[in-house]
């Protein structure tokens, strides 16, 4: 690459692609996340920050992206630092992003961490509550 040639970042590629499709970069990134980010593409911290601020932080989606290799673990740790510094109401998979969802009493559970509040808790998929103790989860009633 010549010195005069500027390196094109993934963010610039995203913005150009969005412009060609006549949609916002956040909407394009959201569509890519819904379908899975193509292998080999690494979005920068600012892109992920903008996406999560626009669409909300969904810890189960973050866990899935980490497990699939679409979201680098070091980027999740950077996002946790950002959430702490800015006081953002974001929950992350605990243990630096390593925790994966698991089944318990008929529910999908994720052990998570909230950097801004320095809290750990159990998130139940499809439920807005956070549980400090897994034994306090009420079992699902099975109607016959």
C-alpha positions as CSV (number, residue, x, y, z in Angstrom):
1,X,0.0,0.0,0.0
2,X,1.4,3.4,-0.9
3,X,1.8,6.0,1.8
4,X,-0.7,8.2,0.1
5,X,-3.3,5.5,0.1
6,X,-5.5,5.4,3.1
7,X,-6.4,2.0,4.7
8,X,-10.1,1.3,4.4
9,X,-11.6,0.2,7.7
10,X,-14.4,-2.2,8.2
11,X,-16.6,0.7,9.4
12,X,-15.9,2.5,6.2
13,X,-16.8,-0.6,4.2
14,X,-20.1,-0.9,6.2
15,X,-20.9,2.8,5.6
16,X,-20.3,2.4,1.9
17,X,-22.3,-0.8,1.7
18,X,-25.2,0.9,3.6
19,X,-25.0,3.9,1.3
20,X,-25.3,1.7,-1.8
21,X,-28.3,-0.1,-0.2
22,X,-29.8,3.2,0.8
23,X,-30.1,2.2,4.5
24,X,-28.5,3.3,7.7
25,X,-25.2,1.6,8.8
26,X,-26.9,0.6,12.1
27,X,-29.7,-1.1,10.2
28,X,-27.3,-2.9,8.0
29,X,-25.2,-4.1,10.9
30,X,-28.4,-5.2,12.7
31,X,-29.3,-7.3,9.6
32,X,-25.9,-8.8,9.5
33,X,-26.1,-9.7,13.2
34,X,-29.5,-11.3,12.7
35,X,-28.1,-13.5,9.9
36,X,-24.6,-13.8,11.5
37,X,-21.6,-11.8,10.6
38,X,-19.6,-13.3,7.8
39,X,-16.4,-15.1,8.9
40,X,-13.2,-13.0,8.7
41,X,-15.0,-9.7,9.3
42,X,-14.1,-7.9,12.6
43,X,-16.1,-4.8,13.4
44,X,-14.4,-2.2,15.5
45,X,-15.4,-1.1,19.0
46,X,-17.2,2.1,17.8
47,X,-19.4,0.1,15.4
48,X,-20.4,-2.4,18.1
49,X,-21.0,0.4,20.6
50,X,-23.2,2.3,18.1
51,X,-25.2,-0.9,17.3
52,X,-25.8,-1.8,21.0
53,X,-26.7,1.8,21.9
54,X,-29.2,1.9,19.0
55,X,-30.7,-1.6,19.4
56,X,-30.0,-2.6,23.0
57,X,-27.5,-5.0,24.5
58,X,-28.9,-8.6,24.3
59,X,-26.7,-10.8,26.4
60,X,-28.0,-14.1,24.9
61,X,-27.2,-12.7,21.4
62,X,-23.7,-11.7,22.6
63,X,-23.1,-15.2,23.9
64,X,-24.2,-16.7,20.6
65,X,-22.0,-14.4,18.6
66,X,-19.0,-15.3,20.9
67,X,-19.7,-19.0,20.6
68,X,-19.9,-18.8,16.8
69,X,-16.7,-16.8,16.6
70,X,-18.4,-13.8,15.1
71,X,-17.6,-11.5,18.0
72,X,-14.0,-11.5,19.4
73,X,-13.7,-12.0,23.1
74,X,-11.3,-9.0,23.5
75,X,-13.9,-6.8,21.9
76,X,-16.5,-7.9,24.5
77,X,-14.0,-7.0,27.2
78,X,-13.5,-3.6,25.6
79,X,-17.3,-3.1,25.5
80,X,-17.5,-4.0,29.2
81,X,-15.0,-1.3,30.0
82,X,-17.0,1.1,27.9
83,X,-20.2,0.1,29.7
84,X,-18.5,0.7,33.1
85,X,-17.0,4.1,32.1
86,X,-20.3,5.4,30.6
87,X,-22.6,3.8,33.2
88,X,-24.5,1.9,30.5
89,X,-27.3,-0.6,31.5
90,X,-25.8,-3.5,29.7
91,X,-25.5,-7.1,30.9
92,X,-22.7,-9.4,29.4
93,X,-22.0,-13.1,29.6
94,X,-19.9,-13.4,32.8
95,X,-16.3,-14.5,33.0
96,X,-15.2,-12.0,30.4
97,X,-17.7,-13.2,27.9
98,X,-17.0,-17.0,28.4
99,X,-20.3,-18.0,30.0
100,X,-22.7,-19.8,27.7
101,X,-26.5,-20.2,28.2
102,X,-27.6,-23.5,29.8
103,X,-30.9,-25.2,30.5
104,X,-32.3,-25.2,34.1
105,X,-35.9,-26.1,35.1
106,X,-37.1,-25.8,31.6
107,X,-35.6,-22.4,31.0
108,X,-32.6,-21.0,29.2
109,X,-30.3,-19.3,31.7
110,X,-27.2,-17.1,31.3
111,X,-24.9,-16.2,34.2
112,X,-24.2,-12.5,33.4
113,X,-22.3,-9.5,34.6
114,X,-23.3,-5.8,34.7
115,X,-20.1,-3.7,34.6
116,X,-21.6,-0.4,35.6
117,X,-23.3,-1.8,38.7
118,X,-20.6,-4.4,39.5
119,X,-23.4,-7.1,39.7
120,X,-23.5,-10.7,38.7
121,X,-26.8,-12.5,38.2
122,X,-28.8,-15.1,36.3
123,X,-30.7,-13.9,33.3
124,X,-33.7,-16.0,32.1
125,X,-34.3,-15.8,28.4
126,X,-37.6,-14.1,27.7
127,X,-37.9,-12.7,31.2
128,X,-36.9,-9.1,32.3
129,X,-35.9,-10.2,35.8
130,X,-32.4,-10.9,37.0
131,X,-31.9,-13.5,39.7
132,X,-29.1,-13.3,42.3
133,X,-29.5,-16.9,43.3
134,X,-30.4,-19.7,40.8
135,X,-32.3,-21.6,43.6
136,X,-34.8,-18.8,43.7
137,X,-35.9,-19.5,40.1
138,X,-39.5,-20.7,40.1
139,X,-39.9,-23.9,38.2
140,X,-42.2,-23.7,35.2
141,X,-45.6,-25.2,35.7
142,X,-46.5,-27.9,33.3
143,X,-50.1,-27.8,32.4
144,X,-51.6,-31.2,31.4
